[in-house]
Amino acid sequence: MEGRVIYFEKSGPANTDVVLRTALKRAEELGIEHVVVATGGETLRKTVNLLAAQKLPLQAIGVTLQAGTWATYGEPQWDILRACEAQGAKVLTVTHGLMGTVESAIVKKFGGLPPMELIAHTYYTFSQGTKVAVEIVLSAVDAGLIPAGVDVVSIAGTGQGADTALVMKAVSSVDFFDLKIRELLCMPR
């Protein structure tokens, strides 16, 4: 089997449109039913609009930053997210599975590096989007928005927008080591 990977010279939101078109095309080719998107609002809106324009029967799930990070990174754009929900998307705000848990509070107070953050930083060696793409799928399965064991497309990025897309076997966080990244579609170099 051969596949195509798109590598971006720079990370960030300038890559969003290419990532979305590439990811949705691959989801259609593979018969995937769910696309999970890290979003503050705009990336999910673009995803929902592309799905509607291309008449793709994919369920879009937008996962926002957890509330505990809004003071630093900004609150999600709720008006955009509600409009996406009105078009059939699902929106999830939840604690980040790989970073942002009670373990992170221990590190902040006492130092050290807990196992989950070690795993998160290992994914960062590929890209920030790779770590987030894994994390949002875990969250969506944990919340019951997608079933465990199915292949999904996960879209994430560095800061805002999207620069990373993966095809992966979705699992819940309790089955983390059964997660499989099946295909790398896009990422920054």
Buried (B, 14 or more C-beta within 10 A) or exposed (E): EEEEEBEBEEBBBEBBEBBBBBBBBBBBEBEBBBBBBBBBBBBBBBBBEBBEEEEBEBBBBBBBBBEEBBEEEEBBBEEBBEBBBEEEBBBBBBBBBBBBBEBBEEEEEEEEEBEBBEBBEEBBEBBBBBBBBBBBBBBBBBBEBBEBEBBBBBBBBBEBBBBBBBBBBBBBBEEBEEBEBEBBBBBBE
